[in-house]
């Protein structure tokens, strides 16, 4: 999922950061919470990568370039993190239809209305974080993938087929501190 983070800052630190980020994720559910499991997160911000890795999330340094041309976005990412598996993404994407809100019980709603995250930089330390956001304003989208080795870099093998694509211009998110899962109330 390629996007651009903007206005990112910890509470009480008024200096925001802006940077591209690309993640490989899946969707999970505990008994009470629907969440996102992050396999990897590549970012073009040295400080953000170090802070997230300190918290236990699998963030990686990447050289990234994002260029908007009208409605289309050209996105390139090459992982440059030392001592890790190489990975890259090179593609263009953009909206193809009007904005809509996903209806409950639809796949779009299931994919987007998630209010926590899980991840693990080390297999024996799963981390958890609560997040909050308004309902996603989605648009149908098209993508042209020129290169994408992000999933394979995680060790997951999936069949290649036509991707399911959504576009959202902006999504504001508030995140609570990342904690080891044994400290979480889930």
C-alpha positions in Angstrom: 0.0 0.0 0.0 1.9 3.1 -1.2 1.1 6.5 0.2 2.6 9.7 1.7 2.6 10.4 5.4 2.3 14.1 6.3 2.1 16.0 9.5 3.4 13.0 11.5 4.6 13.8 15.0 4.5 12.4 18.5 2.2 14.1 21.0 3.8 17.3 22.5 6.4 17.4 19.7 5.3 20.2 17.4 7.7 19.4 14.5 5.9 17.4 11.9 7.5 15.0 9.4 6.4 14.3 5.9 7.7 11.2 4.0 6.6 8.5 1.6 5.8 5.1 3.1 4.9 1.7 1.6 3.6 -1.3 3.6 2.8 -4.9 3.1 -0.1 -5.9 5.3 -2.9 -8.3 5.9 -6.1 -8.0 7.8 -6.7 -9.7 11.2 -9.3 -9.9 13.9 -9.1 -10.7 17.6 -12.3 -11.5 19.5 -13.1 -7.8 19.9 -11.0 -5.8 17.4 -10.5 -5.7 13.6 -6.9 -4.7 12.8 -4.1 -4.6 10.4 -1.0 -6.9 10.6 2.1 -5.2 9.1 4.7 -7.6 7.6 6.9 -4.7 6.5 6.9 -0.9 6.3 9.4 0.9 4.1 9.9 4.7 4.6 12.1 7.5 3.3 12.7 9.0 6.7 15.7 7.9 8.8 14.3 9.1 12.1 10.8 7.5 11.6 12.4 4.2 10.7 14.6 4.2 13.8 11.8 5.2 16.1 9.5 2.6 14.7 12.1 -0.2 14.9 12.8 0.8 18.5 9.1 0.3 19.2 9.3 -3.2 17.6 7.8 -2.6 14.1 9.5 -3.9 10.9 10.3 -0.6 9.3 13.0 -0.4 6.7 15.0 2.5 5.1 14.1 3.1 1.4 14.9 5.5 -1.4 11.5 6.7 -2.6 10.1 9.0 -5.2 6.5 10.1 -5.4 5.4 12.3 -8.3 1.8 13.5 -8.8 0.7 14.2 -12.4 -2.9 15.3 -12.4 -5.0 12.5 -10.8 -2.2 9.9 -11.3 0.6 9.2 -8.9 3.9 7.7 -9.9 5.5 5.8 -7.0 9.0 4.3 -6.8 10.6 2.6 -3.8 13.8 0.7 -3.4 14.7 -0.8 0.0 18.1 0.3 1.1 18.1 -1.0 4.7 21.3 -2.8 5.6 21.3 -6.5 6.2 17.9 -7.2 4.9 16.2 -8.7 1.9 16.0 -6.4 -1.2 12.6 -5.2 -2.2 11.2 -2.6 -4.6 8.0 -1.2 -5.9 7.6 0.8 -9.1 4.1 1.7 -10.4 1.5 4.4 -11.1 -2.0 4.6 -9.7 -5.0 6.9 -9.6 -8.7 7.1 -9.1 -11.1 6.0 -11.8 -14.5 7.0 -10.3 -16.3 9.1 -7.7 -15.8 9.1 -3.9 -17.9 6.7 -1.9 -18.2 5.3 1.7 -18.0 1.6 2.0 -21.2 0.0 3.3 -21.1 -2.4 6.2 -20.9 -6.1 5.3 -19.0 -5.2 2.0 -15.4 -6.3 1.3 -14.4 -2.6 1.0 -15.7 -1.9 4.5 -14.0 -5.0 5.9 -10.6 -3.9 4.3 -10.7 -0.3 5.5 -12.5 0.0 8.8 -9.7 -1.3 11.0 -8.9 0.4 14.3 -5.7 -1.2 15.6 -2.4 -2.5 14.3 -0.2 -5.5 15.0 3.3 -6.2 14.0 6.5 -7.9 15.0 10.1 -7.0 14.2 11.1 -10.1 16.2 9.0 -13.3 16.3 8.9 -13.3 20.1 7.7 -9.7 20.5 4.4 -8.8 18.9 3.4 -5.1 19.3 -0.1 -3.5 19.2 -1.4 0.0 18.8 -4.9 1.5 18.8 -5.7 3.9 15.9 -8.7 6.1 15.1 -9.8 7.6 11.9 -13.0 8.6 10.1 -14.5 6.3 7.6 -12.4 6.1 4.5 -13.5 8.2 1.5 -12.7 5.7 -1.2 -12.6 5.8 -5.0 -12.2 2.9 -7.4 -8.7 3.0 -8.8 -6.4 1.6 -11.5 -2.8 0.6 -11.1 0.1 0.0 -13.5 2.7 -2.2 -11.8 6.1 -2.1 -13.4 7.9 -3.9 -10.6 6.7 -5.2 -7.2 8.9 -7.5 -5.1 7.5 -6.3 -1.7 5.4 -9.3 -0.9 8.1 -11.8 -2.0 10.6 -10.0 0.3 8.5 -11.1 3.3 8.8 -14.7 2.3 5.1 -15.0 1.4 4.1 -16.5 -1.9 0.9 -15.4 -3.5 -0.5 -16.1 -6.9 -0.3 -13.1 -9.2 -3.6 -11.8 -10.5 -5.4 -8.6 -11.0 -5.0 -6.4 -7.9 -8.0 -5.0 -6.0 -7.4 -1.2 -6.0 -8.8 1.7 -4.0 -7.7 5.3 -3.8 -8.2 7.8 -1.0 -6.9 11.4 -1.3 -6.5 12.0 2.4 -7.0 10.0 5.6 -6.2 11.6 9.0 -5.3 9.1 11.7 -4.6 9.4 15.4 -2.5 6.6 16.9 -2.0 5.7 20.5 1.4 4.4 21.8 2.7 1.1 20.4 3.0 -1.5 23.2 3.9 -5.1 23.5 0.8 -7.2 23.1 0.9 -8.6 26.6 0.2 -5.0 27.8 -2.7 -4.5 25.4 -6.4 -4.6 26.4 -7.6 -6.7 23.4 
